[in-house]
Amino acid sequence: MKFVYDLLKIKASTPKETAQLLTMHTVEVDRVVNGIVAIGVITGKIIDVQQHPNADRLRVVTVDIASGMLDIVTGAPNVEVGQIVAVAPIGAQVLSIDHKIKSPVSSQAQLTTIKPSVLRGIESPGMICGADELGLSHVVDSTLYIFPNDTKIGVPIETVINSIGMIETDDKGTAHRPDLLSYRGIESELAAILDKPFDRVLPVLPNKIKNDQLSVQIQTGECTLLIAAKIDNVKHHKSPPWLTDFLTKNNINSVNLATDITNYVTLIEGHPTHVFDAEKVGNTLIARKAKPSENLVALNHKTYRLAPSDIVLGKHSVALDVAGVIGGIDSKVNDNTTSIVLTCAVFNPASIRHTSRRLGVRTDASARFERGLSYHSAINGFNHCLNLILNESGGELTALDTKTSPITVIPKIDFEPNEINAILGLSLSDSEQISILERLNYRMSSNIITPPWWRNDVLVTADVAEDIGRIYGYDQIPSASTRFANSTNGTTLMATINDLRHAAVRDLYEIVTPTMTSSVFEGAIEIANPIGNLRFVRQSLVTEVLRTAEYYSRQGNDKYNCFEIGRTYRLHNNNVIEKYRFTACVVGDPEIAKSTIGNILHRLHINTSKIHFTACPQTNSASVKYDAVAHINYEEILIGHLIVHNIRGTQFCVFKLYVDKLDEYRDHHPKYQSYSKFPCVNRDISIIVNQDVNAYDLQQSIEQLSQLHNLLDASPTMTLFSGLESISNQKAITIHLSFRSYERTLTDSEVNQLLQTIDSMLKTNYNATIR
Amino acid sequence: MISIKFLNDLISQTQSRIDNGEDINVLHQEILGRKGLLAHALKDLPKLSELEKRTVGAKVNQIKTQLIKMLPVINPEHQNIIDLTFPMRISPHGHEHPIEYLISKLYQIFNNQGFVDYISPEIETEKSNFDALRVPADHPARDMQDTFWTKNKMVMRTHTTAFQHTVLTKLVPPFAVTQGGKIFRAEAEDATHLSEFHQFDFFAVAENLSFKDLKGLLMHIVKQIIGDDCLIRFRPSYFPFVEPGAELDIQCSHCQGVGCKSCGQKGWIEILGCGMTHPEILSSHGLDAKRYFGIAGGIGIERLAMAKYAVDDIREFTKNDPRFLEQIV
């Protein structure tokens, strides 16, 4: 809500300082406008502009300030004859501007008094002001402040500039406190912070004035208080200047006296009231549920179709007002109205919010009602309104009726100073606590505390503790260094995810892609209120990782290899199944992708000799046809997939790994193992075998040769040359072997013998041709 | 038969092996050597007719010339020429995403303070996300968070705080747990808003925990993350699940507190909301709220990252542009 600084009865010395106090003790201030800071500046019209004889950049300007003419020396380049400008004569005070920084206004305001001065030999009895010197640099983006042509000259600028000090609070922070959406509410907070006296009289329900012309009825449990008064013989419809001035400053248009008063009271007291043309109300004002398909033309000229969940005020037959949200146009007060009905109520906040959102109407009234206005606040608002209307309209009160279902009492809370200290971590004495509570208008009797009647958010000791803590100052509460104890241990999964990230970022860019997607699949979870076509929750990261890799590869990034660790979802028997997935994309040769996989798994302490790839036929139903897909297996367990996809001549290798499987098969507690101190002998065997020979089988067969027992230093790796298939359905493979013994240096003949063993095994088992 | 396709593939495969850093001399031997792959592929050449030889031969020669150019036999004398004055090449690979980096760093820092990770789902029940946290239907606090609902009446969690309900159901105090990850809000995207972003929550329940412990913890965490010299502001705020409630702001690093576009002219950037767990939340989960106290808070990761790295548009975090990623972590 916006508060005009001048209209606050209790405040600090500047809008900025006031905003600072509210932010640190009550509610965050989103915006502060300082308003005109300069003092004694008047308007003047430029009559003549002459070049300064001794300075290229200066001009001598003759200004008419009504009481006379001034010849002022100015550096402003854009002065022109006929402009009406802000003139600071001798004795006026303006903001001093450091033109190098050019932004002093929002920080500490420093005023300088204008003195007679001589500029390059010419005396200047004042200055022509820029917006920043007036304190208005946030309003106009021009150095020279120029007024409209019809502006009166020789008058203080405050009277012609509509820029006033303003504080705008953050409405998010007041979801529990409707009282902060009012001048009185903010003033009571400022009074507590500044330790100034402030009180509001406890409102009492006005006496009924029995008259068969007006009675009230409550026909729904959603309304707990309804008050209405009839004022006859209304004479005046025009608002007095103090009222229109208040509303103008708060950006509200004056409508007519009665309506203006309700708007004024909403802002001042924080409780909306409503006035009807009494003729339209009839004898009984009813609060009831709307009937099915009941319509109302509202004050904004729109027709709303009401639902039985909405509360309305009106007659049995006709709804006159959507309760707590917006009034009807038909029953509004106009300049010919002689009798008005003033009404005020308390509604179930959830119901008001529901209606307001359903109709898409947010008003000053609904914003307050949905925060939960109280019984006392209603009576207070009503009384204030009624008094003003009677005083200003010349009308007379002829009927007043009230209905209330259980009277809300102000909660009484046990005063528990020890618990308050325990919550805050302070050791305030009882009297220190009481003193703060009294500043906030709490009342104490024996060990019971009663919050002020306008604070229906205070219900338990924790609420009281917050009030004490924030007025004492969160900044003043000391910090403790605590080590936190646990009855539980973390899971290994988070550690695995963390290690996986660190293993992968050595080679790949880490990326984050959206969870909501446009691609549908079997078992997809669908968003009920999507933005655009992002209607589903992803089941796989493959699409987005591939898309990202492709996009940035096309952007000229030579090798944009990336990965993401994220969660995927699908529905299974109406249960949401959530999985962590690792998905990466490597551009180029699949062998590079496979070595990346190997590196990552190796860093996670997964035994890579147990990893093998098996070709995976693609189902015809797959939406995207990939060039090749393989299963990644740990022994016989599937732990992921490798996909090769060719897009416009570039090969993209995508691999995904099931994080839960990695967590299961990794060695969480790796231990040192001693290693051979003897040298290693490397040999290659190049063979040609049939296309259908499985490389993993070859590898396994070699490793299982008994003669090689304990003599292979690592699992054999292989290089494949494809393309021979067009010759004879064959492929050329080079097998890289490294031999090492734990006990001795291997001799050449020993190694040659081993190679022969392998050769003959390959010939026998795989019909291999040795090259 | 001689396969031209095989020969063409041989060139591309050789190139990728060179790119992989394999030894040129070894490759030369393997491909161009007497028993090399090229010789093997061309073993049928003599069988061709003269006419075939002329057409195929020209192609073969061209490929052979190319391979020789790719695999020059390096003269051992020339190998000794070393020039260290060439500009360095920086490998572009392997950068952490700033968001995941910060989450992982927060886990670490909180872990050092005794917190453990508690994984909880991103798709939650309405009860976990709202009702158990004192945010009933049609409560204005739900306005703070425009919610994505799934068709099976689940909630795309609007805050990581949603894990509190599960934690209170499964764990017995004392405990201190954290949860970081994606959250969702049905909002239009702009320079300061995303519909998918990240949060990191902490939650501890024990006897003798107070606002003082909360403040101390957060001062420590923020200084660890942002740096010792950052200016911190701790001010009252409202969240239905805490009482007293607070928000922590750090001074905007773009404008040093003067006010700019990034901080909405405030000079400060809100990075986390926190407070003492509302006693009703403890008691509604069967804990004695006079004996146990909870501290809780949620850190907005994108906001934190924007403040820490002076990023002025939140959408940068969704683009995954290498020029962005390489600048940060």
Contacts between the chains, C-beta under 8 A, distances in Angstrom:
chain1	res1	chain2	res2	distance
A	23	B	235	5.7
A	24	B	233	7.5
A	24	B	235	5.2
A	24	B	236	7.8
A	25	B	235	7.9
A	25	B	236	6.5
A	26	B	236	6.5
A	27	B	236	7.4
A	28	B	235	6.5
A	28	B	237	6.9
A	28	B	247	7.3
A	30	B	264	7.0
A	30	B	266	7.0
A	31	B	265	6.6
A	31	B	266	8.0
A	103	B	258	6.1
A	106	B	258	6.5
A	106	B	259	5.9
A	107	B	258	7.2
A	172	B	143	8.0
A	172	B	144	5.6
A	172	B	238	7.8
A	173	B	236	8.0
A	173	B	237	5.4
A	173	B	238	5.3
A	174	B	238	7.2
A	175	B	139	7.8
A	175	B	140	4.4
A	175	B	141	4.9
A	175	B	143	7.3
A	175	B	144	7.1
A	175	B	238	5.9
A	175	B	240	7.8
A	176	B	141	7.8
A	176	B	238	5.3
A	176	B	240	7.5
A	177	B	238	7.5
A	349	B	138	7.7
A	349	B	139	8.0
A	349	B	140	7.5
A	350	B	136	7.4
A	350	B	137	7.1
A	350	B	138	3.6
A	350	B	139	6.9
A	351	B	138	7.4
A	353	B	138	4.8
A	353	B	139	7.6
A	353	B	140	6.3
A	354	B	138	5.0
A	370	B	138	8.0
A	370	B	140	5.1
A	371	B	140	5.7
A	419	B	290	7.3
A	422	B	208	7.7
A	422	B	210	6.1
A	422	B	293	7.2
A	423	B	210	6.1
A	423	B	211	6.3
A	423	B	244	7.1
A	423	B	276	5.7
A	423	B	293	6.9
A	424	B	210	6.2
A	424	B	211	4.8
A	424	B	212	7.1
A	424	B	244	7.4
A	425	B	210	3.3
A	425	B	211	5.1
A	425	B	212	2.5
A	425	B	213	6.5
A	425	B	215	7.8
A	426	B	212	7.4
A	460	B	243	7.7
A	460	B	279	6.3
A	460	B	280	7.7
A	461	B	279	7.8
A	462	B	243	4.1
A	462	B	244	7.0
A	462	B	276	6.7
A	462	B	278	6.5
A	462	B	279	5.3
A	463	B	243	5.9
A	465	B	243	7.6
A	465	B	244	5.9
A	465	B	276	7.8
A	466	B	236	7.1
A	466	B	243	5.6
A	466	B	244	3.4
A	466	B	245	6.9
A	469	B	211	6.4
A	469	B	236	7.8
A	469	B	244	5.1
A	470	B	236	4.1
A	470	B	244	7.0
A	474	B	215	7.5
A	474	B	234	4.6
A	474	B	235	6.2
A	474	B	236	6.4
A	474	B	246	5.9
A	475	B	233	8.0
A	475	B	234	6.2
A	477	B	211	5.9
A	477	B	212	6.0
A	477	B	215	5.9
A	478	B	212	5.7
A	478	B	215	7.6
A	478	B	216	7.9
A	479	B	212	6.5
A	479	B	215	4.7
A	479	B	216	3.6
A	479	B	219	5.0
A	480	B	210	7.5
A	480	B	212	4.4
A	480	B	213	4.9
A	480	B	215	7.6
A	480	B	216	4.2
A	481	B	216	5.1
A	481	B	220	6.8
A	482	B	113	7.7
A	482	B	209	7.6
A	482	B	213	4.4
A	482	B	216	6.3
A	482	B	217	6.6
A	483	B	113	6.4
A	483	B	114	4.8
A	484	B	113	5.8
A	484	B	114	3.6
A	484	B	115	5.9
A	484	B	174	7.5
A	484	B	176	3.5
A	484	B	204	5.1
A	484	B	206	7.3
A	485	B	114	6.3
A	485	B	174	4.5
A	485	B	176	7.0
A	485	B	206	6.4
A	486	B	114	6.3
A	486	B	115	7.7
A	486	B	116	5.8
A	486	B	174	6.7
A	486	B	175	5.4
A	486	B	176	5.5
A	486	B	177	7.9
A	487	B	171	6.4
A	487	B	172	5.3
A	487	B	173	6.9
A	487	B	174	5.9
A	487	B	175	5.3
A	488	B	116	6.3
A	488	B	118	7.8
A	488	B	171	5.4
A	488	B	175	5.5
A	488	B	177	7.4
A	489	B	116	6.4
A	490	B	111	7.9
A	490	B	116	3.7
A	490	B	117	4.9
A	490	B	118	7.8
A	491	B	117	6.9
A	491	B	119	6.5
A	493	B	119	6.5
A	494	B	107	7.2
A	494	B	117	3.9
A	494	B	119	6.4
A	498	B	104	5.9
A	498	B	107	7.1
A	501	B	96	7.2
A	501	B	100	6.6
A	501	B	104	6.5
A	505	B	94	5.0
A	505	B	95	6.6
A	505	B	96	5.0
A	506	B	93	7.9
A	506	B	94	4.9
A	507	B	93	5.4
A	507	B	94	5.4
A	508	B	93	6.6
A	508	B	94	6.2
A	509	B	93	7.2
A	509	B	94	7.3
A	509	B	95	5.3
A	509	B	97	7.8
A	509	B	320	7.1
A	509	B	322	6.1
A	509	B	325	5.4
A	510	B	95	6.6
A	510	B	96	5.0
A	510	B	97	4.1
A	510	B	100	5.7
A	510	B	101	7.9
A	510	B	325	7.4
A	511	B	97	6.1
A	511	B	320	3.9
A	511	B	325	7.7
A	512	B	97	5.4
A	512	B	99	5.7
A	512	B	100	6.6
A	512	B	317	6.8
A	512	B	318	6.9
A	512	B	320	6.9
A	513	B	320	7.2
A	514	B	196	5.5
A	514	B	318	7.2
A	515	B	122	7.0
A	515	B	156	7.9
A	515	B	182	6.0
A	515	B	184	7.4
A	515	B	196	5.8
A	516	B	148	7.6
A	516	B	156	7.9
A	516	B	184	7.6
A	516	B	195	7.5
A	516	B	196	6.7
A	525	B	123	6.9
A	525	B	150	5.2
A	525	B	151	7.5
A	525	B	152	6.9
A	525	B	154	7.6
A	526	B	150	6.4
A	526	B	151	4.4
A	527	B	148	5.5
A	527	B	149	7.2
A	527	B	150	5.9
A	527	B	151	7.4
A	527	B	156	7.2
A	528	B	148	7.8
A	528	B	149	4.3
A	528	B	150	6.2
A	528	B	151	5.0
A	529	B	148	6.3
A	529	B	149	5.9
A	529	B	186	6.0
A	530	B	148	7.5
A	531	B	186	6.3
A	531	B	188	7.4
A	531	B	195	5.8
A	537	B	123	7.0
A	537	B	150	7.1
A	537	B	156	7.6
A	548	B	320	5.2
A	552	B	320	7.3
A	552	B	321	7.0
A	552	B	322	6.1
A	557	B	92	7.3
A	557	B	322	5.4
A	558	B	92	7.6
A	559	B	92	7.3
A	559	B	93	7.0
A	560	B	322	6.0
A	561	B	93	6.4
A	562	B	320	6.9
A	565	B	100	7.6
A	566	B	182	7.9
A	567	B	121	7.9
A	567	B	122	5.7
A	567	B	181	7.7
A	567	B	182	7.6
A	569	B	122	7.9
A	569	B	123	6.2
A	571	B	152	6.9
A	574	B	152	6.5
A	576	B	121	7.1
A	576	B	123	5.1
A	576	B	152	7.7
A	576	B	154	6.4
A	578	B	121	5.1
A	578	B	122	7.1
A	578	B	123	6.9
A	588	B	16	6.6
A	588	B	19	7.8
A	589	B	16	4.5
A	589	B	20	7.7
A	591	B	16	7.7
A	591	B	20	7.7
A	592	B	16	7.5
A	592	B	20	6.7
A	686	B	30	7.6
A	688	B	40	7.9
A	719	B	17	7.6
A	721	B	9	7.8
A	721	B	10	7.2
A	721	B	13	6.3
A	721	B	37	6.0
A	722	B	9	6.5
A	722	B	13	7.8
A	723	B	3	6.5
A	723	B	5	6.0
A	723	B	6	3.7
A	723	B	9	4.1
A	723	B	10	7.0
A	724	B	3	7.7
A	724	B	6	6.3
A	724	B	41	7.9
A	726	B	1	7.6
A	726	B	3	4.4
A	726	B	5	5.9
A	726	B	6	6.3
A	727	B	1	5.8
A	727	B	3	5.5
A	727	B	6	6.8
A	727	B	41	7.7
A	732	B	37	6.3
A	732	B	40	7.4
A	734	B	30	7.0
A	771	B	35	5.8
A	771	B	40	6.7
